[in-house]
C-alpha cells in the first residue's frame, strides 16, 4: 500500500486558491441569469366562494363532446352548417358533427391553436400561440395573416373574435413569455400583453391597447360598440369602446374575479360567458 504524505505547508498554500474558487462560484450563482424580472404586487383578497360565487353543479348536466379525442382542447366554434371545431395541443383542429361525431382533422397549424372564430366568408380565423394570427379556408388550408407589429413579433397569440363589420380583434397575451413559459409571466407580473385589430380588407394591423397583464379572452359586442377582454393575471375584465364618445378608451367592469379569467364568449341577450380555468390560489396571490 502506498501512502502519500502531504506536508502542512502544502495544504496551507492550497487553501487560498480553494477559497477564491468558492468565492467566484458564489458570485456566479448570485448573478445567474434568470428569465424573469419580478415586481411586488398585492392583489385584493380573493372573494369567498359563497353567495353568487358559491360552488354549484350547474354544469353537471352538460353534454360532453369529443371526450378523449385529443389533449388540451382550448377554444371551440361552430360553422354555418352547425359543425363544431376544437383546437388541440398538438396543433390539430378537429371537426365534429352537430351530434358530436368526430369528422376528422380539419386543419393542423403545426403550432398551438388557442382562439377560433369564423368570418362571414366561412374562413376559420385562428389565434395560434406559436404561429400568430392565421386563417383556414373551407378546405383547411392555412394562411398566415400576421406574426408581428412594428417589427415586434407576437409572443403568445391567444384569443380572437370578429366584429359585425368583419374587423378581427385578437390578444397577444405576452410579448415576453411564450406558451411554454406562461407561468413566468404570472411570477414576473409585468404588463406584457396587447389587444390588436386586423382589417382583412386592407390587411392593416392596429395596436389598440398594450401594457396588459396577460391579455387573454376577447369578445366583441354583437352591435360592434365595444369589446370585452380578460387580463388573467390581473383578475379583471375590461371594456374597450369601439364606437361612440368613449371610442378608444377602456374601463374595468369586473375587478377581483374569484378565479383566473381565461376565455370569454358573446352569448345571447347581452350576456357574455367568462371561463375561469381555476379558482384563485393563495400562493399565486
Backbone as CSV, one residue per row, in Angstrom:
resi,resn,N_x,N_y,N_z,CA_x,CA_y,CA_z,C_x,C_y,C_z
1,UNK,0.853,-1.197,0.000,0.000,0.000,0.000,0.883,1.240,0.000
2,UNK,0.613,2.155,-0.912,1.379,3.390,-0.989,0.693,4.478,-0.181
3,UNK,1.454,5.164,0.576,0.916,6.258,1.395,1.633,7.538,0.987
4,UNK,0.832,8.543,0.624,1.425,9.829,0.259,1.266,10.787,1.433
5,UNK,2.315,11.403,1.794,2.282,12.356,2.903,2.325,13.765,2.318
6,UNK,1.306,14.544,2.660,1.261,15.941,2.208,1.687,16.822,3.367
7,UNK,2.653,17.608,3.113,3.162,18.448,4.184,2.178,19.560,4.533
8,UNK,2.210,19.973,5.746,1.305,21.007,6.246,1.418,22.289,5.430
9,UNK,2.574,22.626,5.062,2.757,23.859,4.305,2.081,23.823,2.953
10,UNK,2.033,22.619,2.344,1.371,22.469,1.042,-0.117,22.743,1.159
11,UNK,-0.734,22.197,2.206,-2.171,22.399,2.413,-2.478,23.873,2.623
12,UNK,-1.646,24.523,3.400,-1.870,25.945,3.670,-1.792,26.750,2.382
13,UNK,-0.892,26.375,1.472,-0.768,27.089,0.208,-1.987,26.887,-0.688
14,UNK,-2.630,25.728,-0.590,-3.787,25.425,-1.440,-5.039,26.164,-0.982
15,UNK,-5.180,26.368,0.314,-6.412,26.942,0.879,-6.824,28.263,0.220
16,UNK,-5.924,29.225,-0.003,-6.360,30.474,-0.648,-6.975,30.258,-2.026
17,UNK,-6.411,29.301,-2.784,-6.949,29.036,-4.118,-8.355,28.447,-4.029
18,UNK,-8.540,27.511,-3.082,-9.862,26.910,-2.896,-10.861,27.971,-2.462
19,UNK,-10.448,28.820,-1.525,-11.337,29.884,-1.066,-11.715,30.829,-2.191
20,UNK,-10.733,31.148,-3.033,-11.025,32.026,-4.165,-11.994,31.405,-5.145
21,UNK,-11.814,30.088,-5.380,-12.717,29.382,-6.289,-14.144,29.388,-5.750
22,UNK,-14.292,29.145,-4.456,-15.625,29.158,-3.845,-16.249,30.545,-3.961
23,UNK,-15.441,31.593,-3.749,-15.940,32.964,-3.843,-16.458,33.259,-5.246
24,UNK,-15.699,32.839,-6.251,-16.116,33.050,-7.645,-17.417,32.304,-7.943
25,UNK,-17.523,31.077,-7.443,-18.736,30.291,-7.675,-19.951,30.944,-7.028
26,UNK,-19.776,31.476,-5.818,-20.883,32.157,-5.135,-21.320,33.383,-5.926
27,UNK,-20.353,34.160,-6.407,-20.691,35.335,-7.211,-21.450,34.944,-8.473
28,UNK,-21.020,33.866,-9.107,-21.685,33.413,-10.336,-23.129,33.016,-10.059
29,UNK,-23.334,32.298,-8.945,-24.690,31.868,-8.609,-25.582,33.056,-8.288
30,UNK,-25.008,34.077,-7.629,-25.792,35.277,-7.325,-26.207,35.983,-8.608
31,UNK,-25.298,36.018,-9.573,-25.563,36.719,-10.837,-26.114,35.805,-11.914
32,UNK,-26.528,34.601,-11.543,-27.040,33.630,-12.517,-28.181,34.257,-13.314
33,UNK,-28.093,34.250,-14.628,-29.158,34.876,-15.420,-30.475,34.124,-15.296
34,UNK,-31.542,34.843,-15.001,-32.870,34.249,-14.900,-33.784,34.974,-15.878
35,UNK,-34.807,34.293,-16.401,-35.647,34.903,-17.427,-36.657,35.907,-16.904
36,UNK,-36.899,35.921,-15.583,-37.935,36.814,-15.067,-37.331,37.959,-14.279
37,UNK,-38.043,39.079,-14.300,-37.667,40.274,-13.552,-38.888,40.681,-12.731
38,UNK,-39.138,39.998,-11.618,-40.405,40.162,-10.907,-40.536,41.495,-10.183
39,UNK,-41.781,41.918,-10.014,-42.097,43.093,-9.213,-43.084,42.679,-8.128
40,UNK,-43.078,43.418,-7.041,-44.009,43.129,-5.948,-45.414,43.569,-6.344
41,UNK,-46.388,42.773,-5.968,-47.789,43.089,-6.275,-48.665,42.485,-5.200
42,UNK,-49.624,43.265,-4.736,-50.537,42.776,-3.715,-51.966,42.886,-4.231
43,UNK,-52.573,41.785,-4.655,-53.951,41.837,-5.160,-54.951,42.024,-4.031
44,UNK,-56.173,42.335,-4.416,-57.247,42.359,-3.434,-57.419,40.946,-2.873
45,UNK,-57.869,40.831,-1.640,-58.153,39.488,-1.106,-59.140,38.752,-2.002
46,UNK,-58.882,37.488,-2.257,-59.761,36.701,-3.134,-61.163,36.624,-2.544
47,UNK,-62.198,36.808,-3.374,-63.570,36.675,-2.881,-63.824,35.271,-2.342
48,UNK,-64.632,35.192,-1.320,-65.013,33.895,-0.777,-65.954,33.187,-1.747
49,UNK,-65.845,31.885,-1.822,-66.713,31.106,-2.716,-68.049,30.866,-2.028
50,UNK,-68.814,31.947,-1.945,-70.126,31.914,-1.320,-71.014,32.934,-2.005
51,UNK,-72.304,32.913,-1.695,-73.227,33.819,-2.362,-73.249,33.560,-3.853
52,UNK,-73.054,34.608,-4.665,-73.070,34.437,-6.125,-71.892,33.608,-6.622
53,UNK,-70.863,33.445,-5.790,-69.702,32.647,-6.173,-69.718,31.256,-5.551
54,UNK,-70.797,30.880,-4.939,-70.864,29.578,-4.267,-70.707,28.442,-5.273
55,UNK,-70.001,27.395,-4.867,-69.821,26.225,-5.721,-71.177,25.601,-6.019
56,UNK,-71.408,25.255,-7.287,-72.699,24.693,-7.688,-72.479,23.577,-8.702
57,UNK,-73.568,22.953,-9.100,-73.489,21.841,-10.055,-74.222,22.162,-11.353
58,UNK,-74.256,23.441,-11.717,-74.986,23.852,-12.915,-74.476,23.162,-14.181
59,UNK,-73.207,22.840,-14.215,-72.619,22.239,-15.421,-72.633,20.717,-15.389
60,UNK,-73.244,20.149,-14.367,-73.245,18.686,-14.248,-73.996,18.013,-15.392
61,UNK,-74.969,18.713,-15.965,-75.807,18.107,-16.999,-75.342,18.433,-18.416
62,UNK,-74.164,19.040,-18.571,-73.720,19.392,-19.914,-73.419,18.139,-20.726
63,UNK,-73.581,18.261,-22.028,-73.235,17.159,-22.927,-71.763,17.265,-23.294
64,UNK,-71.028,16.200,-23.095,-69.597,16.196,-23.389,-69.372,15.722,-24.820
65,UNK,-68.660,16.536,-25.587,-68.366,16.220,-26.987,-66.862,16.003,-27.145
66,UNK,-66.497,14.969,-27.863,-65.087,14.742,-28.172,-64.251,14.293,-27.000
67,UNK,-64.848,13.581,-26.065,-64.074,13.106,-24.923,-62.977,12.145,-25.389
68,UNK,-61.767,12.378,-24.904,-60.599,11.544,-25.222,-60.211,11.586,-26.701
69,UNK,-60.678,12.600,-27.421,-60.313,12.712,-28.841,-58.975,13.422,-29.035
70,UNK,-58.512,14.089,-27.995,-57.257,14.814,-28.096,-56.906,15.427,-26.759
71,UNK,-55.727,16.051,-26.711,-55.237,16.650,-25.472,-55.329,18.170,-25.564
72,UNK,-55.807,18.772,-24.495,-55.777,20.222,-24.374,-56.694,21.001,-25.286
73,UNK,-57.959,20.583,-25.468,-58.859,21.413,-26.272,-59.023,22.781,-25.621
74,UNK,-58.867,23.842,-26.395,-58.863,25.187,-25.821,-60.114,25.974,-26.194
75,UNK,-60.318,26.251,-27.460,-61.476,27.034,-27.893,-62.318,26.201,-28.841
76,UNK,-63.575,26.590,-28.993,-64.474,25.928,-29.938,-65.219,26.992,-30.731
77,UNK,-65.641,26.628,-31.923,-66.540,27.479,-32.701,-67.390,26.588,-33.594
78,UNK,-68.459,27.162,-34.129,-69.440,26.413,-34.917,-69.583,27.076,-36.280
79,UNK,-69.553,26.270,-37.359,-69.705,26.846,-38.694,-71.177,26.996,-39.055
80,UNK,-71.450,27.479,-40.272,-72.833,27.756,-40.660,-73.643,26.492,-40.929
81,UNK,-73.000,25.330,-40.871,-73.711,24.060,-41.004,-73.894,23.370,-39.655
82,UNK,-73.522,24.064,-38.593,-73.694,23.514,-37.258,-72.587,22.580,-36.807
83,UNK,-71.535,22.456,-37.592,-70.418,21.593,-37.207,-69.523,22.314,-36.198
84,UNK,-68.948,21.542,-35.303,-68.196,22.086,-34.173,-66.699,21.854,-34.395
85,UNK,-65.907,22.863,-34.076,-64.460,22.790,-34.270,-63.756,23.023,-32.936
86,UNK,-62.765,22.186,-32.646,-61.992,22.324,-31.411,-60.505,22.382,-31.702
87,UNK,-59.785,23.227,-30.941,-58.345,23.410,-31.132,-57.578,22.624,-30.077
88,UNK,-56.583,21.851,-30.505,-55.892,20.929,-29.604,-54.398,21.238,-29.468
89,UNK,-53.819,20.666,-28.424,-52.432,20.922,-28.055,-51.444,20.587,-29.163
90,UNK,-51.708,19.548,-29.942,-50.764,19.112,-30.977,-50.876,19.908,-32.273
91,UNK,-51.683,20.965,-32.271,-51.826,21.802,-33.457,-53.021,21.464,-34.318
92,UNK,-53.680,20.347,-34.034,-54.820,19.950,-34.856,-56.080,20.710,-34.464
93,UNK,-56.914,20.916,-35.464,-58.264,21.442,-35.255,-59.204,20.353,-35.745
94,UNK,-59.930,19.767,-34.818,-60.796,18.629,-35.130,-62.227,19.118,-35.333
95,UNK,-62.882,18.549,-36.345,-64.269,18.917,-36.663,-65.212,17.808,-36.191
96,UNK,-66.302,18.228,-35.566,-67.328,17.306,-35.084,-68.668,17.665,-35.709
97,UNK,-69.508,16.670,-35.865,-70.867,16.934,-36.333,-71.651,17.576,-35.199
98,UNK,-72.846,18.048,-35.514,-73.675,18.693,-34.501,-74.019,17.754,-33.353
99,UNK,-74.033,16.440,-33.625,-74.343,15.477,-32.557,-73.090,14.911,-31.887
100,UNK,-71.919,15.495,-32.210,-70.693,15.126,-31.517,-69.844,14.067,-32.179
101,UNK,-70.207,13.625,-33.380,-69.406,12.611,-34.072,-68.119,13.231,-34.605
102,UNK,-67.001,12.562,-34.378,-65.712,13.039,-34.861,-65.650,12.897,-36.376
103,UNK,-65.507,14.027,-37.074,-65.434,14.026,-38.534,-63.996,14.097,-39.039
104,UNK,-63.040,14.047,-38.126,-61.640,14.049,-38.523,-60.968,15.400,-38.361
105,UNK,-59.688,15.429,-38.698,-58.893,16.649,-38.576,-59.236,17.595,-39.720
106,UNK,-59.639,18.796,-39.376,-59.956,19.817,-40.374,-58.691,20.520,-40.850
107,UNK,-57.805,20.828,-39.912,-56.564,21.528,-40.247,-55.543,21.276,-39.146
108,UNK,-54.284,21.551,-39.478,-53.213,21.455,-38.488,-52.316,22.672,-38.659
109,UNK,-52.257,23.497,-37.639,-51.448,24.714,-37.720,-49.969,24.434,-37.478
110,UNK,-49.660,23.249,-36.952,-48.298,22.888,-36.554,-47.770,23.840,-35.487
111,UNK,-48.697,24.404,-34.724,-48.343,25.279,-33.614,-49.196,24.929,-32.415
112,UNK,-49.754,25.967,-31.774,-50.676,25.758,-30.664,-51.877,26.672,-30.858
113,UNK,-52.902,26.184,-31.600,-54.105,26.997,-31.797,-54.853,27.180,-30.483
114,UNK,-55.265,28.416,-30.217,-55.969,28.720,-28.975,-57.345,29.332,-29.229
115,UNK,-57.404,30.396,-30.026,-58.676,31.057,-30.304,-59.188,30.741,-31.696
116,UNK,-60.518,30.567,-31.820,-61.155,30.262,-33.104,-62.376,31.153,-33.302
117,UNK,-62.580,31.612,-34.543,-63.813,32.323,-34.883,-63.970,32.326,-36.399
118,UNK,-65.184,32.048,-36.864,-65.462,32.047,-38.296,-65.810,33.449,-38.775
119,UNK,-65.290,33.809,-39.961,-65.715,35.060,-40.576,-66.906,34.790,-41.486
120,UNK,-67.443,35.832,-42.093,-68.657,35.683,-42.896,-68.415,34.916,-44.190
121,UNK,-67.157,34.783,-44.608,-66.832,34.037,-45.827,-66.615,32.556,-45.549
122,UNK,-66.715,32.168,-44.283,-66.528,30.765,-43.935,-65.104,30.380,-43.611
123,UNK,-64.216,31.369,-43.536,-62.837,31.090,-43.135,-62.757,31.011,-41.613
124,UNK,-61.988,30.072,-41.121,-61.788,29.956,-39.685,-60.553,30.770,-39.312
125,UNK,-60.773,31.840,-38.549,-59.670,32.678,-38.096,-59.132,32.083,-36.796
126,UNK,-57.813,31.959,-36.733,-57.171,31.220,-35.645,-56.125,32.092,-34.960
127,UNK,-56.201,32.147,-33.635,-55.122,32.738,-32.842,-54.244,31.588,-32.374
128,UNK,-53.035,31.528,-32.903,-52.119,30.436,-32.579,-50.953,30.992,-31.764
129,UNK,-50.751,30.434,-30.582,-49.734,30.955,-29.668,-48.344,30.977,-30.283
130,UNK,-48.058,30.043,-31.173,-46.730,29.940,-31.772,-46.645,30.555,-33.168
131,UNK,-47.736,30.516,-33.906,-47.695,30.892,-35.323,-48.267,32.273,-35.616
132,UNK,-49.011,32.859,-34.660,-49.597,34.166,-34.894,-51.058,34.094,-35.286
133,UNK,-51.511,35.092,-36.036,-52.894,35.149,-36.500,-52.991,34.446,-37.849
134,UNK,-53.848,33.424,-37.929,-53.950,32.585,-39.116,-55.374,32.554,-39.637
135,UNK,-55.512,32.054,-40.870,-56.826,31.838,-41.473,-56.813,30.486,-42.175
136,UNK,-57.869,29.703,-41.955,-58.018,28.416,-42.642,-59.260,28.484,-43.516
137,UNK,-59.106,28.185,-44.814,-60.271,28.215,-45.695,-61.116,26.963,-45.489
138,UNK,-62.159,26.802,-46.295,-63.096,25.695,-46.100,-62.458,24.326,-46.326
139,UNK,-61.291,24.321,-46.976,-60.569,23.063,-47.182,-59.518,22.805,-46.101
140,UNK,-59.412,23.730,-45.160,-58.429,23.579,-44.092,-57.047,24.078,-44.445
141,UNK,-56.915,24.758,-45.575,-55.622,25.307,-45.976,-55.305,26.539,-45.137
142,UNK,-54.121,26.541,-44.524,-53.730,27.596,-43.600,-53.024,28.740,-44.329
143,UNK,-53.405,29.960,-43.956,-52.730,31.157,-44.466,-52.375,32.050,-43.279
144,UNK,-51.160,32.591,-43.292,-50.715,33.468,-42.209,-51.204,34.890,-42.478
145,UNK,-51.868,35.481,-41.486,-52.339,36.859,-41.607,-51.358,37.849,-40.984
146,UNK,-50.853,37.535,-39.797,-49.930,38.455,-39.123,-49.124,37.697,-38.073
147,UNK,-47.864,38.091,-37.925,-46.990,37.483,-36.916,-46.276,38.522,-36.062
148,UNK,-46.400,39.800,-36.400,-45.696,40.846,-35.662,-46.380,42.181,-35.892
149,UNK,-46.016,43.152,-35.075,-46.477,44.519,-35.278,-45.307,45.467,-35.042
150,UNK,-45.071,46.321,-36.014,-43.979,47.301,-35.950,-42.640,46.640,-35.626
151,UNK,-42.430,45.454,-36.193,-41.160,44.770,-36.014,-41.040,43.933,-34.759
152,UNK,-42.066,43.980,-33.901,-42.047,43.177,-32.674,-42.906,41.938,-32.873
153,UNK,-42.317,40.755,-32.825,-43.104,39.527,-33.034,-44.122,39.324,-31.916
154,UNK,-45.245,38.716,-32.272,-46.191,38.310,-31.242,-45.518,37.230,-30.393
155,UNK,-45.737,37.301,-29.096,-45.132,36.309,-28.227,-46.056,35.171,-27.877
156,UNK,-47.392,35.471,-27.881,-48.336,34.485,-27.351,-49.732,34.853,-27.865
157,UNK,-49.955,34.680,-29.161,-51.262,34.998,-29.740,-52.305,34.093,-29.100
158,UNK,-53.334,34.681,-28.494,-54.155,33.911,-27.566,-55.607,33.718,-27.994
159,UNK,-56.364,34.790,-28.137,-57.783,34.635,-28.462,-58.156,35.577,-29.591
160,UNK,-59.300,35.306,-30.230,-59.725,36.100,-31.377,-61.242,36.152,-31.440
161,UNK,-61.758,37.283,-31.908,-63.188,37.426,-32.169,-63.349,38.415,-33.311
162,UNK,-64.441,38.283,-34.034,-64.670,39.103,-35.222,-65.901,39.973,-35.015
163,UNK,-65.758,41.260,-35.315,-66.861,42.191,-35.170,-67.856,42.068,-36.309
164,UNK,-69.030,42.697,-36.173,-70.057,42.622,-37.218,-69.629,43.244,-38.543
165,UNK,-68.610,44.110,-38.512,-68.098,44.725,-39.739,-66.958,43.924,-40.354
166,UNK,-66.635,42.773,-39.777,-65.566,41.933,-40.309,-64.200,42.188,-39.712
167,UNK,-64.082,43.214,-38.881,-62.797,43.501,-38.248,-62.437,42.378,-37.279
168,UNK,-61.178,41.970,-37.308,-60.697,40.885,-36.456,-59.980,41.487,-35.249
169,UNK,-60.403,41.072,-34.066,-59.775,41.529,-32.826,-59.115,40.331,-32.145
170,UNK,-57.905,40.537,-31.656,-57.219,39.410,-31.027,-56.265,39.896,-29.938
171,UNK,-55.847,38.953,-29.109,-54.950,39.283,-28.000,-53.583,38.642,-28.198
172,UNK,-52.568,39.347,-27.749,-51.218,38.799,-27.615,-50.956,38.798,-26.115
173,UNK,-51.053,37.623,-25.495,-51.042,37.544,-24.034,-49.765,38.113,-23.431
174,UNK,-48.641,37.819,-24.060,-47.362,38.286,-23.520,-46.336,38.350,-24.637
175,UNK,-45.751,39.510,-24.825,-44.712,39.615,-25.847,-43.385,39.055,-25.355
176,UNK,-43.263,38.781,-24.055,-42.002,38.299,-23.485,-41.974,36.788,-23.295
177,UNK,-43.075,36.220,-22.819,-43.107,34.798,-22.490,-44.065,34.056,-23.413
178,UNK,-43.590,32.947,-23.967,-44.403,32.156,-24.873,-45.283,31.160,-24.152
179,UNK,-45.940,30.314,-24.939,-46.926,29.388,-24.393,-46.307,28.401,-23.409
180,UNK,-45.046,28.069,-23.574,-44.412,27.112,-22.666,-43.918,27.774,-21.376
181,UNK,-43.934,29.109,-21.345,-43.437,29.837,-20.172,-44.519,30.725,-19.568
182,UNK,-45.774,30.352,-19.751,-46.851,31.245,-19.313,-46.830,31.507,-17.809
183,UNK,-46.341,30.546,-17.024,-46.275,30.760,-15.576,-45.256,31.849,-15.226
184,UNK,-44.219,31.981,-16.041,-43.217,33.015,-15.790,-43.837,34.400,-15.866
185,UNK,-44.818,34.575,-16.742,-45.498,35.859,-16.842,-46.244,36.163,-15.543
186,UNK,-46.830,35.126,-14.951,-47.511,35.288,-13.662,-46.512,35.675,-12.579
187,UNK,-45.381,34.970,-12.516,-44.403,35.225,-11.463,-43.749,36.602,-11.616
188,UNK,-43.517,37.013,-12.844,-42.904,38.325,-13.045,-43.893,39.444,-12.763
189,UNK,-45.113,39.251,-13.194,-46.206,40.212,-13.022,-45.854,41.600,-13.563
190,UNK,-45.440,41.607,-14.793,-45.275,42.863,-15.526,-46.223,42.830,-16.719
191,UNK,-46.672,44.003,-17.170,-47.688,44.054,-18.232,-47.096,43.911,-19.627
192,UNK,-47.111,42.698,-20.158,-46.542,42.425,-21.479,-47.608,42.169,-22.549
193,UNK,-48.887,42.299,-22.204,-49.947,41.907,-23.128,-50.475,43.032,-24.005
194,UNK,-51.154,42.633,-25.096,-51.700,43.595,-26.058,-53.069,43.141,-26.564
195,UNK,-53.863,44.109,-27.005,-55.068,43.865,-27.791,-54.860,44.545,-29.138
196,UNK,-55.113,43.816,-30.224,-54.874,44.345,-31.565,-56.077,44.099,-32.459
197,UNK,-56.103,44.813,-33.577,-57.127,44.569,-34.595,-56.452,44.355,-35.941
198,UNK,-57.117,43.562,-36.774,-56.615,43.274,-38.116,-57.763,43.459,-39.087
199,UNK,-57.552,44.324,-40.079,-58.563,44.580,-41.102,-58.283,43.666,-42.295
200,UNK,-59.110,42.653,-42.541,-58.826,41.718,-43.636,-58.917,42.363,-45.013
201,UNK,-59.651,43.473,-45.120,-59.779,44.137,-46.420,-58.486,44.856,-46.804
202,UNK,-57.917,45.598,-45.858,-56.703,46.369,-46.134,-55.438,45.678,-45.644
203,UNK,-55.617,44.630,-44.833,-54.516,43.912,-44.181,-53.745,44.805,-43.216
204,UNK,-54.402,45.867,-42.743,-53.773,46.756,-41.771,-53.910,46.185,-40.365
205,UNK,-52.838,46.305,-39.623,-52.796,45.826,-38.242,-52.683,47.035,-37.327
206,UNK,-53.508,47.080,-36.274,-53.527,48.227,-35.371,-53.392,47.771,-33.923
207,UNK,-52.526,48.435,-33.185,-52.400,48.186,-31.752,-53.445,49.028,-31.034
208,UNK,-54.362,48.377,-30.345,-55.407,49.088,-29.616,-54.988,49.385,-28.183
209,UNK,-54.424,48.395,-27.520,-54.003,48.552,-26.129,-52.746,47.732,-25.882
210,UNK,-51.858,48.254,-25.066,-50.736,47.451,-24.597,-50.588,47.664,-23.094
211,UNK,-49.552,47.097,-22.507,-49.371,47.216,-21.073,-50.420,46.464,-20.282
212,UNK,-50.797,45.272,-20.768,-51.841,44.478,-20.123,-51.234,43.258,-19.434
213,UNK,-51.895,42.840,-18.366,-51.410,41.716,-17.573,-51.986,40.399,-18.099
214,UNK,-51.276,39.831,-19.051,-51.671,38.591,-19.718,-53.058,38.745,-20.362
215,UNK,-53.085,39.497,-21.452,-54.325,39.696,-22.208,-54.790,38.363,-22.769
216,UNK,-56.017,37.979,-22.456,-56.465,36.635,-22.790,-57.731,36.696,-23.642
217,UNK,-58.865,36.260,-23.102,-60.085,36.175,-23.887,-60.550,37.514,-24.444
218,UNK,-61.103,37.472,-25.662,-61.618,38.665,-26.344,-63.007,38.351,-26.890
219,UNK,-63.950,39.260,-26.699,-65.304,39.076,-27.237,-65.873,40.429,-27.638
220,UNK,-66.435,40.496,-28.850,-66.978,41.741,-29.383,-68.486,41.791,-29.170
221,UNK,-68.950,42.962,-28.777,-70.382,43.204,-28.658,-71.054,42.951,-30.010
222,UNK,-72.220,42.281,-30.052,-72.886,41.988,-31.332,-73.158,43.222,-32.183
223,UNK,-73.292,44.389,-31.546,-73.527,45.626,-32.288,-72.227,46.337,-32.658
224,UNK,-71.117,45.790,-32.231,-69.829,46.366,-32.583,-69.469,47.627,-31.828
225,UNK,-70.157,47.908,-30.725,-69.877,49.135,-29.981,-68.657,49.017,-29.078
226,UNK,-68.385,47.833,-28.600,-67.265,47.651,-27.680,-66.797,46.204,-27.729
227,UNK,-65.675,45.962,-27.119,-65.222,44.586,-26.907,-64.848,44.420,-25.441
228,UNK,-64.952,43.203,-24.975,-64.509,42.860,-23.630,-63.255,41.998,-23.731
229,UNK,-62.383,42.148,-22.774,-61.200,41.292,-22.739,-60.814,40.997,-21.296
230,UNK,-60.187,39.852,-21.116,-59.735,39.421,-19.798,-58.249,39.694,-19.634
231,UNK,-57.876,40.101,-18.422,-56.476,40.123,-18.019,-56.336,39.052,-16.942
232,UNK,-55.818,37.914,-17.343,-55.807,36.750,-16.460,-55.081,37.013,-15.150
233,UNK,-53.908,37.624,-15.224,-53.096,37.783,-14.017,-53.378,39.090,-13.284
234,UNK,-54.389,39.814,-13.729,-54.875,40.988,-13.001,-56.236,40.704,-12.384
235,UNK,-56.756,39.498,-12.648,-58.076,39.090,-12.143,-59.144,40.120,-12.528
236,UNK,-59.156,40.500,-13.801,-60.097,41.549,-14.203,-60.619,41.340,-15.617
237,UNK,-61.768,41.990,-15.873,-62.376,42.038,-17.202,-62.588,43.509,-17.537
238,UNK,-62.200,43.912,-18.742,-62.317,45.311,-19.143,-63.146,45.464,-20.402
239,UNK,-63.699,46.657,-20.552,-64.444,47.035,-21.761,-63.613,48.065,-22.523
240,UNK,-63.459,47.834,-23.825,-62.774,48.779,-24.699,-63.778,49.269,-25.729
241,UNK,-63.971,50.591,-25.781,-65.002,51.161,-26.649,-64.509,51.284,-28.087
242,UNK,-65.316,50.768,-29.012,-65.009,50.822,-30.441,-65.789,51.915,-31.154
243,UNK,-66.894,52.345,-30.565,-67.746,53.376,-31.156,-68.215,54.334,-30.067
244,UNK,-68.748,55.499,-30.512,-69.334,56.446,-29.579,-68.323,57.406,-28.978
245,UNK,-68.785,58.236,-28.046,-67.919,59.276,-27.472,-66.732,58.739,-26.681
246,UNK,-66.793,57.489,-26.261,-65.697,56.905,-25.487,-64.741,56.077,-26.350
247,UNK,-64.866,56.189,-27.659,-64.039,55.381,-28.566,-62.556,55.457,-28.197
248,UNK,-61.932,54.292,-28.124,-60.505,54.241,-27.835,-60.149,54.241,-26.365
249,UNK,-61.167,54.232,-25.498,-60.893,54.200,-24.062,-61.306,52.853,-23.489
250,UNK,-60.732,52.527,-22.322,-61.087,51.275,-21.670,-61.486,51.535,-20.234
251,UNK,-62.317,50.657,-19.717,-62.725,50.737,-18.320,-62.867,49.321,-17.775
252,UNK,-62.428,49.122,-16.563,-62.574,47.817,-15.930,-64.006,47.658,-15.432
253,UNK,-64.636,46.548,-15.816,-66.018,46.320,-15.408,-66.150,45.171,-14.411
254,UNK,-65.110,44.406,-14.244,-65.129,43.289,-13.300,-63.740,43.227,-12.672
255,UNK,-63.658,43.627,-11.419,-62.382,43.671,-10.711,-62.368,42.597,-9.631
256,UNK,-61.226,41.952,-9.469,-61.056,40.948,-8.423,-61.942,39.724,-8.657
257,UNK,-61.738,39.090,-9.787,-62.502,37.881,-10.103,-62.126,36.754,-9.142
258,UNK,-63.038,35.810,-8.901,-62.760,34.727,-7.957,-61.834,33.650,-8.513
259,UNK,-61.529,33.722,-9.798,-60.644,32.757,-10.436,-59.793,33.447,-11.480
260,UNK,-59.036,32.652,-12.237,-58.206,33.186,-13.315,-59.049,33.263,-14.590
261,UNK,-59.457,34.458,-15.034,-60.289,34.564,-16.234,-59.503,34.187,-17.482
262,UNK,-60.080,33.309,-18.274,-59.393,32.779,-19.452,-60.148,33.212,-20.712
263,UNK,-61.013,32.349,-21.222,-61.763,32.692,-22.422,-63.009,33.501,-22.105
264,UNK,-63.500,34.200,-23.113,-64.749,34.949,-22.986,-65.490,34.857,-24.311
265,UNK,-66.806,34.640,-24.235,-67.614,34.465,-25.446,-68.875,35.305,-25.360
266,UNK,-69.326,35.752,-26.522,-70.564,36.518,-26.605,-71.745,35.568,-26.663
267,UNK,-72.693,35.750,-25.755,-73.899,34.934,-25.743,-75.091,35.723,-26.255
268,UNK,-76.266,35.228,-25.980,-77.486,35.914,-26.397,-77.961,36.867,-25.309
269,UNK,-78.817,37.788,-25.689,-79.451,38.725,-24.756,-78.429,39.545,-23.966
270,UNK,-77.336,39.891,-24.628,-76.343,40.746,-23.989,-75.488,40.072,-22.941
271,UNK,-75.505,38.757,-22.900,-74.731,38.022,-21.900,-73.368,37.634,-22.471
272,UNK,-72.343,37.794,-21.668,-71.005,37.333,-22.025,-70.618,36.219,-21.057
273,UNK,-70.083,35.148,-21.612,-69.687,33.997,-20.810,-68.179,34.018,-20.593
274,UNK,-67.759,33.958,-19.341,-66.343,34.006,-18.988,-65.934,32.668,-18.379
275,UNK,-64.917,32.067,-18.953,-64.392,30.804,-18.424,-63.208,31.108,-17.514
276,UNK,-63.266,30.585,-16.299,-62.146,30.717,-15.365,-61.555,29.331,-15.164
277,UNK,-60.287,29.177,-15.523,-59.734,27.820,-15.581,-59.392,27.237,-14.221
278,UNK,-59.308,28.088,-13.196,-59.084,27.573,-11.842,-59.410,28.677,-10.852
279,UNK,-59.812,28.324,-9.629,-60.028,29.352,-8.607,-58.715,30.053,-8.256
280,UNK,-58.817,31.157,-7.569,-57.633,31.870,-7.106,-56.790,30.969,-6.211
281,UNK,-55.505,31.241,-6.218,-54.557,30.433,-5.463,-53.761,31.343,-4.533
282,UNK,-53.739,31.010,-3.249,-53.065,31.860,-2.266,-51.582,32.015,-2.583
283,UNK,-50.948,30.970,-3.069,-49.525,31.049,-3.404,-49.288,31.999,-4.575
284,UNK,-50.185,31.963,-5.561,-50.052,32.855,-6.712,-50.295,34.302,-6.305
285,UNK,-51.267,34.517,-5.412,-51.553,35.875,-4.940,-50.362,36.435,-4.164
